[in-house]
């Protein structure tokens, strides 16, 4: 404990005395501040000595921690000193940052004082204080006395608190605003929360339309059920059959998740809209009446099924692979047939994966913005209602906040239902013992049911994507099908003249998007899987609340998160607006829950005896995680990396308010082209992005490899 605390004390003092305390022009990593350390890039020590005495406050925490280490009292007393020093330093640092802003102060304190947003020195100092606090907590016997575990818990709590709860507080406090800007109160909250236009069930009785809340709930239940069943069918085909075209099927299962926004909706409209190709065919051939069935519940559900089935598949394939063959062989030895073995042995062991896939599908449907916006018609859902409450002709932030709270209530209900269904049963099937058996093949009825469900869906997906590629090579899809390369030339033109010049209009946003996605993806996977490790392997106070808090950013529509980030990070103490960092952060914490849920599903199958054996042989928790757990987490790591990389490229609602001229994202560029009626360029850009993401995902699969759980992992169907 003393050595770890001493190291963090030195790091914190170095950040306080040597690094620029405030934001610097050009960014910290440009290192241009080195030449101007005596001016605006001064460290906190120089600022405190000259004009800003409040910057002495964080130093008090270091002084208490240093005294605790120097006095060399008993172990418990030293640990308490570290907790006091780290906690007090963090509290004082947060207080001065929240009270003293760039243009004045809050609460009438320190009148006339001001300061810009915190920079690299403040970050290093806060990090050191945090880990002094967690090291002291571990020294007091919490977290089994493991500094790595307590530090990991503290780091994730701090990150979620700063980048989820802090910005959302700016939005949610609006829920208690009184009409006419008369301040805050609760008198209008409940009537607006339970307003009939939000919760109306008229569509169920045939007397009208349902409210946005009930529409969202019904749609989420239908989408979650459909995507879970479809994902399971694909996972069983991959792991329990000898289907010959598995590689092609694998590509088709991930194509929808790598599709930029509005493309699937646009294709469905061109096929099934009133003037769509298939609609026209059936109208001309069979005299069927043209209808608008696509614009409403069924159209949005179809688009969400296409979009979110890959998420369920990525979660479930690792869980299906992890079912122990020994248990299935024992069942068959006791005269159970293949259907009984699957129903009573295999399927119950897949419950963590099924529950997590359902929860992700439910939350994704609730938070989906693009598909309801394109195909919703008069079918209102909460996500689009929130969007129009923020950017509509009559902005109503209070109503947007109330609708966001309703989404959170629904998410909490789904979360609690999932926990109750899973219960406290043990689903571990991967232990330290040798397992050389083969998984039981599916019985004929179940195998052909999976084929009948999944293969037509895969064929339908293939047709949609062939049409997307076709649409990028014609002048005007649906009207003029003359082949042309014009769209690609305008978007991705290259000129060879005294070197290579990228003249296409899309290159800037393309390179920016790839850079930000490449940085955000591993960070998202790391934070998500570390959180899953804590939730599955560790016991600590408030674990259930901690688990739910990690899902909040996923439950809230991206539009709300984008607006919340603008409100929270547009001024000190954390000033990130119009930087690339704010895009990376919003992607990390928006997509982190996929890594969490996938990690929980996969880690639930790893027996704790693996950890215990490693620790018994002298390894600490960090080594056990790195050498034992992570090698068995291949599917979960792949799912987290794949999904976070793809969502960073395809997300639109979360970044529409955060992009800038310098950091313009691909989705923002595509939306701009669609608004200008340049559908060809938008589809061409979408096609390039699909190919780019497909190549990246296949490369990730090769790099990570396949998890080896047993000697024979080829499944033969009998």
N, C-alpha and C positions, 0 to 999 in steps of 0.2 A: 504494500500500500504506500509506504513512504517513498519508494523509488518512483512509482507511477505519479504520485502527487507532486513530487519534486520536479519531474519532467514537465508536467503541465503548468507548474508555477513559472518555470523558466520560459516556456513558450508564451504564456500570457504576458509576462513582463516584457518580452521582446516585441510582441505585437503592440503593446501600450507605448513603448519608448522608441520604437524604430519605424513602424509602418504608418502610412497616412491614415488618420482617424476618419476623415470624411471622404466622400466620393471625389475622384480626380478625373480631369478631362482625359478622354481617350480610353478610360478604363484601367483597372488595376493591372491587368496582364499585359498592357502595352509597355509597362515599366518606364514610361516617360516621366513619372512622378519622382524618379530617383534624382533627377537634376533640379527639382524644385522643392526639396524637403524643407527648405527654410521658409516657404511661402504658404500657398494654399494646401500643399501636400504635407503639412507638418503632422508629426505624431501627436497623440493626446498629451504627452508629457510637456511638449513645448506650448501647445494651446493652453493648457492649464496654468502654466507659469506666466503666460502673458495676459490673457484676457478672459478666459472661460474657466472660472474656478470650479464650476460644477463637474468638470472632467476629472477632478481629484477623487470623486466618489467611488468609481470602480476600483481604484487603487486600495481602498479600505478593505475590500474583500481579499485581495492578495496579501495584505499585511496580516490579517487574521490567520489565513492559511499558513503563511510563512512562520508566524509565531507558534502555531500548533505543531509544526514540524520541528522547529528549533528547540522547543522546550523539552522534547523527548519524554513526554509523559507516557502513561500506559496507552495501549493500543486503542481502547475505546475513547479515551479523552482526545487523542489525536484525531480520530475519525470524526468526533463531534465538532472539533475545531474546523476541520475541512468542510463539513456540511455548513457550518455557520458562515465561514468565509466565502465559499462558493455561492451559497444562496443569497447572502446579503449583497455581494458584489453584483450578481445578476439583477436583483431587485432594484438596486440603486441605478444601475446602468439603464434598465428598462424605464424607470421613472423619469430620469432626466431626458431620455429620448422622446417619451410620449408627452412630456410637459413643454419642452422647448422645441418649437417648430421652425421652419424656414422663414416664416413671416410674423413671428410673435410667439406668445406663450398661451397655455391653457390655465384655467382656474385662477387667473389673476396673480400667478406666481412669477417672480423674476421679470418684471415688466421691462421691456426693451431688449431682452435677450433674444437671440435667434441663432440658428445653426443649420447647415445643409444636412443631407442624408448621410448616414453612417457608411463607412468604407471598409477597406481591408483590415486596418488596424482594429477597428471595433469588432469585426467578425472574429478575428483571432483571439482577441481578449475575451469576448463572450463565450467562445468555444472552450477556452481554457478554464474559465470560471465554472461552466457547466460540468466539465469532467472532473474538476476538483470536488464539486458537489457529489457527483455520482461515485467517485472513488471513496469519499467519506462514507457514503451510504453503504457501499459494499464492505467497508471496514467495520461497520456496525452490525454486520451479519446478515444484511438483506441480500437477496439474490444469491443465496448460498455463499455469500462472501466473495463472489466472482466479479472483479472489476469490469471485465469485458461485458458481462450480462447487464449489469446496472448501467454501464456507459451506453450500451446499445439502446436500452429502454429510455434512458434520458434523452439521447440524441433524437430518437423517433418522436417522442412526446414533444420535444422542442420544435422539431420541424413541422409536425402536424399542427401544433398550436400557432406557429407563426404564419404558415402558408395555407392553412385551411380555416381555423377558427378566427384568427385575427381579421382576414379580409371579409369573411362571411358576416362578422359582427357589424360591419358597415352596412350591409344589405338588410340583415334580419332586424336590426333596430328600427328600420323604417316601418316594420309591421305594426309598431305601436304609435306611429305618427297620427295625430288627430287631423281631421279634414281642415283644409284652409291654412295649414301650417301653424296651428295653434299650440304646438309643442307635442309632448309624448303623453300617452295615457292608455288605459285598458278598456275604456268605455266602448270603443268602437271595434275592438279587436275580435271578440267572439261573434258579433253579428256579421262581420265581414268574412270571418273564417268559415262559418256555416251558412253562407249565403245560398239561397235556392239555385241561383244560376250556376253555381259551382258544383253542387251535389245533386242536382235534379236527376230523377230516375224515370223521366217521362218516356224515354225510348223503350223501356222494358214493358210498359203498359200500352204502348202504341198511341200515346197522346201528344207526342212531340219528340224533341231531342233531349239527350241526356246532358248533364253538366260536364265540364272539362275534367273534374276529378274522377267521376265514375267512368267516363270514356277512357281516361288514362289507366285506371285500375283494370278494366275489362281487357283492354289492349295488352297490358303488361302480362296478365295471367295467360292470355292466349299465346303471346309471343314466347314467354318463358317455357310453357308446356311444349309448344311446337319445336323450339330450338333444342330443348333438352332431348326430346325423343329423336329428332333428326340427328343430333350430334352423337347420341348413343348408337344409332344404326350405323353411321359411318365408322365409329370407333370399333364396333364389333366386326364389321367387314374387314377392317385393317388388321385386327389382331386375332380373329377366330376363324377366318376363311382362307381359302386358296385363290381368291379372286385375282385374275391375271393382270388386270390393268390398275394395280394399286398406285403406281407412280402418277398416272394420269389423274386418277381419282383424288390423290393428295393435292395436286395442283388445283383441281376444281373446288376442293373444300376450302382453300385459302383465298381464292380469287375474290369473293365478295368482301372480305375484310380489308383488302388492299385497294378498294375502289374509292376514288375521291368522291366528295359529296355531290349529290344531285344527279349523278350519272345513272345509277340504278333507277331512280325515279323517272328520269328522262327517257330511258330505254323502255320502261314499262308503259309510259304514256304513248310513245311512238308505236308500241305493239298493241296495247289494249285500250287506249283512249278512244274517244268517239270517232276520230279520224285515223286511228291506228291501223297498221297493216293487217293484223289478225281480225280486228273488228270489221274492217272493210271486206275482208275475204268472206267471213261468215254472213255478212249482210248481203253481199252480191250472190253468194252461192246458195244459201239456205233461206234468204229473206228475213234473217233475224233482225230485230229492232236494235238500233244503236242506243246504248245506255251509258250512263256515267258511273257504273258500278265501281270503277277503279278509284274514283275520288271519294274516299271515305274509309270506313273501318277496314274493309277487305283489302283495299289497295295498300294502305299503310301497313297492315299486318303482313301482306305478301312481301313488301319491301324490307320490313324488319326481319322476317324469316331469312331472306337472302343475305342480309347484312350481318346478323348475329349468330346464325348457326355455326360459323367457324369458331366463335368464342367457346361455345359449348363443346365442340369437337376437340379443341386444343386442351381444354380442361379434362375431358373424359378419357382421351386416349391414354394418357399416363396412368390414370386410375385403373382402366381395364387391363393394361399391361401388367399392373402391379398385383393382381389377384394371384395368390399362390396356387400353382398347379397341384401341390400336395393335397390341399383341401378338396379340390375337385376330384382327384384320383381316389381319395378316401371315400368320398360320396359314391362314386361309381363302384368301388369295391363292395360297398354295402347295398348294392343292387339298385341304386337310383339311376334312372335313365338320364339322357342329356338334358332334357327339358327340366326335370326335377332338380338336377345339379345346378343348372343356371338359375332357376327360380329361387331355390332355398339356400344356395351357397354363394354363387358368384354375384348375383344381383344385390343381396344384402351387403356384401363387402364393397360394392360400388356406391353405397349411399352417400359417403362424403363428396364424391365427384358429382353425383346427380344433384345433391342439394346445392353445391356451389355453382354448378352450371345453371340451375334454375334461378338462383339468386342473381347471378350476373345477367341472365337474360331479362329478368324482371326489372332490374335497375336500369339496364341499357335501354329498354323500351320506355320506361318512365322519362328518362333524360334525353331521349332521341329528339332532335330538333329538325334535321334536314328532311327526313321522310315525311313527317306530318305537314311540314311547310309546303312541300311540293305536291303531295297527294291527298292532303287532309280534306280539302274542300270545306264543307260545312261541319266536318267532324273535328271539333275543337278538343285539344288536349292541353295539359298544364304547361308543357314546355313552350308551345307556341303562344299561349296566352301570356306567359311571363315575358316573352320576347316583345310582343306588341304593347305590353304594359310599360316596357322600358323605352322602346323606340317609336311608339305610336304617335299619332298626331296630338293626343292628350296623354302625356307621360304620367304614370301613376306608380312611382316606386313603392309606395306602401302596399298596393295591391300585388305587385310583383313579389314582395317579401312574404306576404301571406300565402300566395300560391306556392312559393318555395318551401314554406313551413309544411304545407300539406304534402308535398313530395317527400319531405323528411319523415313525416308520420307514416306514410305508406312504406318507405324503405325500412323504418324501424319495425313495422309489423311483419314484413317479409323476413327480416333478420331474426326476429324472435321465433317466428314459425319454423324457420330452418333449424335453429338451435333445439327447439322442442322435438322436432322430427328425428334429429340425429341422436339426441339424448346424451347419455354418458357412456355409451357402448364403445368397445375397443375395436378398431377396424384395421389394426396392424397386420399385414401379411408379408412384409419384407423384413426378415430377421437376419441374424448373423449366421444362421445355419445354411449348409449347402442345400440347394434345391435344383435338381437336374430334370425335373419332370416337364411335361408339356401341358399347356392349357387345354382344357376339354373343348373339342370342336362343338359348334352349334348344331342342334338338331335340325332336321330338314325344314320343318315348319318355320322356325325362327330365322334360319338362314335365308330362306326365300322371302320371308316378310321384310327382312332388312334390305334385300336386293330390291324388292318391289317399292319400298319407300325411298331409298337413297339413290338408286341409279336413275330413275326418271328425274329426280331433283337435280342430280349432277348433269344430266343431259340438258335440262332447262337452263341451268347456269351456263353451260357451254354455249348454247345458242345466244344467250344474252351477251356474252363477251365477244363472240364472233361478230355480233351486230355492232358492238362498240368499236371494234377495230375497223369494221367496214365503214362506219359513220365517219371515222377520222380521215378516210381517203376519198370521200365524195364531196362535191361542192356544197350541197345543202341537203342534209339527211331528211328523207321523207318527201322531197320535192324534185331535186336535181341530183341524180346519182351518177353524174359524170365523174370519172376517176381523176384525182388530182393530188399533188404533193404540196399544194399551196399552203395548207394549214400548218404543216410541219416546217415549211420554209419560213413562214412569218414568225412562228414561235421559237424555233430552234435553228435558225440560219447561222452558218459559219462561213466566214470569208478568209481565204488564204491570200494575204497581201502584206508582205513584210512581217510575216508571222501569222499566227492564228488569232482571229478576232471573232468573238461570240456576238453576232449582231441580232440574233433572235430576241423577241420581246420577253420571252419566258426564262431566259438563262439566269438572270439575277435572282429571281424568286426560287428557281430550281436549286441553285447552289446553296442559297441561304437555308432552304428547307432541309436539304440533305445534311448540312452541317449541324443544324440545331437538332434534327432527329437522331443523328449519330451520337451526339453528346447526351441527349435526354434518355435514350433507350437503356444503356447500361446503368445509369443512375436510377431509373425507374425500377428495373429488375432488382438491383441491389437493395433499395429501400423496401420494396414489396416482399422479397424473399426473407430479408432480415426480420421484418415484422411477422411473417408467417412462422419463422423459427421461434420467436418469442412466444407467440400465441399457442403453438402446439407443444413446445418443449419446456417452457418455463411456467412457473406459478408466481404470481405477484398480485398485490392488491389492486383492484380496479381493472382486472384484465378484460372483463366483458365490455366495460365502457370504453376501454382502449381499443378493442376490436371494432366496435361500432363506429368509433370516431374515424377509423381509417377508411370507412366506407362513405363518409359524408360527401367528399368531393366527387364521388362517382354518382351519387344520388341527385345532385343538384345540376340542373342544365348548364351546359357550357356557357351559354349566354349570361347567366347570372354570375358565374364564376369570373368571366371576363370583366363584367361591370364591377364586381367586387374588387378585383385586382386593381382596376383603374382607380377606384375610390381609395383603396388602402395604400397603394404604393406610388401615388402621384405626388407625395410630399413626405418630408422626414417623419419618423426616423429611418424608414426604409424606402428609398426613392429609386424605383426601378422602371418606371414608365418609359417607353420608347427605346428600351435596351433589348439586346438578344437574351439576356439573363432572365427576364421576366417570362419570355416564351418557354425557355427550358424549364423553369420552375413550374409553370402552369401545366406543362405536359407531364412532369414527374408526378405531381400530386393529383392530377386528374386521372392518370392511368395506373397509379400505384395499386389500387384495389384488385386489378386483374392478377398482378404478381402475388398479392396477399392470398386471394382465394385459390389460385392454382397451387401455390405453395402449401397452403393448409390441406388441400385435397391430396396432394402427393405425399406430404410429410406425415399425414395421419396413418399411412400404410407402413411407415418405417418404425420398426419396433424400438422402444427406448433402450433395449439391451445393447443396441449398437453404440449409443452414446455412453452407456455405463461401462462397456468394455473398453472403449477408448480412454475414458477418464481413469479407469482402474490401471491402465498401462502407462499412466503418467502424463497424458495429453491434457491440455486445458480446454476450455470451451471453444476458444477461437480455433485451435488446431482441429478439434473434433468436427466443428462446422465445416472447415476447409477441406479436411482429408477424408471424412467419413460421410457426412450428410450431403454436401454439394455434389459429389460424383454420382449419387443416386437420385439426384433431382433434375436430370437432363430434360425431361419433358416440361417440367414446371419452368425451368430457366428459359427453354426455347419459347414457351408460351408467353412468358413475361417480356422477353426481348422482342419477339415478333410483334406482339400486340402493341407494345409501347412505341416501337419504331414506326409501325404502320399508322397508329393514331396520331403520332406527331406530324405525319405527312398529310393525313386525310382530315384531320380535325378542322372544323370551320367555326362552330359556334363559340368555342372558348377563346379563339384568337382574333375574332373579327374586330374587337375593340382594342386589341393589343399590338397589332402590326403597325409598322411605321414605314416611311419611305426607305429607310436604310435596311430594315428587317421586314421584308414583305414575304409572306408565305405563299406556297403554291395554291392552297385552297382560296385564299383571298384573291389571287390573280384569276383563278377559274371563275369565281363568283362575279368578278368584274366583267369578264368576257361574256358570261351568260346575260348579265344585265344589259350589255351593249348589243346583244343579239348575235355575237360572234360564236355561234355554237360549234362550228368546225374547229376553231382554235381550242376551245374548251375541251372538246372530245379528244383532239390530238394530244393536248397536254395530259389529259387523264390517261390516255393510252401509254404515253411515255412513263408516267408515274407508276402505272400498273406493272410494266415491264421492269422498271427499276426496283420496285419493292419485291417482285417475284425473285429476281436475281439475288437480292439481299437476303431474303428468307431462306432460299436454297443454300446460300453460302453459310448462313448461321447453322443450318442443319448439319452441314459437313463439318463445321468447326466444333460444334458441341458434341456431335456424334449421338449414338443411341445408347440409352442406359442398358447395361448388361446385368440382368437380375439372376440369370441362371445359365447353365451350360448350353442348353438347347433352347433358343428363343425363336426358332422358326416354327410356326404353327401349321400343322398339316390337318386338312379336313378329311374326315373319314365318312 
